[in-house]
């Protein structure tokens, strides 16, 4: 189960990183590593967790799911 591409191994993590790359990283050119780290942090904390709805959590954001 630890081989690359095994859909039962890390499906949630693989899905997250695919979205991160598609929606954020590949659309920008970062001048420094710090700028990239800051932008990824903002994506996760300001958009992905509080606003983006997830099918695996009854179509609510992770923050809303935790509140319930």
C-alpha positions as CSV (number, residue, x, y, z in Angstrom):
1,X,0.0,0.0,0.0
2,X,2.9,2.4,0.1
3,X,3.6,2.4,-3.7
4,X,3.0,5.5,-5.7
5,X,-0.4,5.6,-7.4
6,X,-2.1,3.1,-5.1
7,X,-5.6,4.7,-4.7
8,X,-6.2,3.1,-1.3
9,X,-3.1,4.4,0.3
10,X,-3.4,8.2,0.4
11,X,-6.4,9.1,-1.7
12,X,-7.3,12.2,0.4
13,X,-3.8,13.5,0.5
14,X,-3.2,12.9,-3.2
15,X,-6.5,14.7,-4.0
16,X,-5.5,17.7,-1.8
17,X,-2.0,18.0,-3.4
18,X,-3.5,17.7,-6.9
19,X,-6.0,20.5,-6.1
20,X,-3.2,22.6,-4.6
21,X,-1.1,22.3,-7.6
22,X,-3.9,22.9,-10.1
23,X,-5.6,25.8,-8.3
24,X,-2.6,27.6,-6.9
25,X,1.0,26.6,-7.6
26,X,0.9,26.1,-11.4
27,X,-0.8,29.5,-11.9
28,X,2.0,31.5,-10.3
29,X,5.7,32.1,-10.4
30,X,7.2,32.7,-7.0
31,X,10.3,34.9,-6.6
32,X,11.5,33.2,-3.4
33,X,10.8,30.0,-1.4
34,X,9.4,32.2,1.4
35,X,6.9,33.7,-1.0
36,X,5.8,30.2,-2.1
37,X,5.5,29.0,1.5
38,X,3.4,32.1,2.5
39,X,1.1,31.7,-0.5
40,X,0.5,28.0,0.1
41,X,-0.2,28.7,3.8
42,X,-2.7,31.4,2.8
43,X,-4.4,29.0,0.3
44,X,-4.8,26.4,3.0
45,X,-5.8,28.6,5.9
46,X,-7.8,31.3,4.1
47,X,-9.6,29.3,1.4
48,X,-9.2,25.6,1.6
49,X,-10.2,25.0,5.2
50,X,-12.8,27.7,5.9
51,X,-14.6,27.9,2.5
52,X,-14.0,25.0,0.1
53,X,-16.7,22.4,0.4
54,X,-15.7,18.7,0.4
55,X,-17.8,15.8,-0.8
56,X,-16.4,13.4,1.8
57,X,-17.7,15.7,4.6
58,X,-21.3,16.2,3.6
59,X,-20.4,19.0,1.2
60,X,-19.3,21.4,4.0
61,X,-16.0,23.0,4.6
62,X,-13.5,21.3,7.1
63,X,-14.1,24.2,9.6
64,X,-17.8,23.8,9.4
65,X,-17.5,20.0,9.7
66,X,-15.4,20.4,12.9
67,X,-18.0,22.8,14.4
68,X,-20.7,20.2,14.0
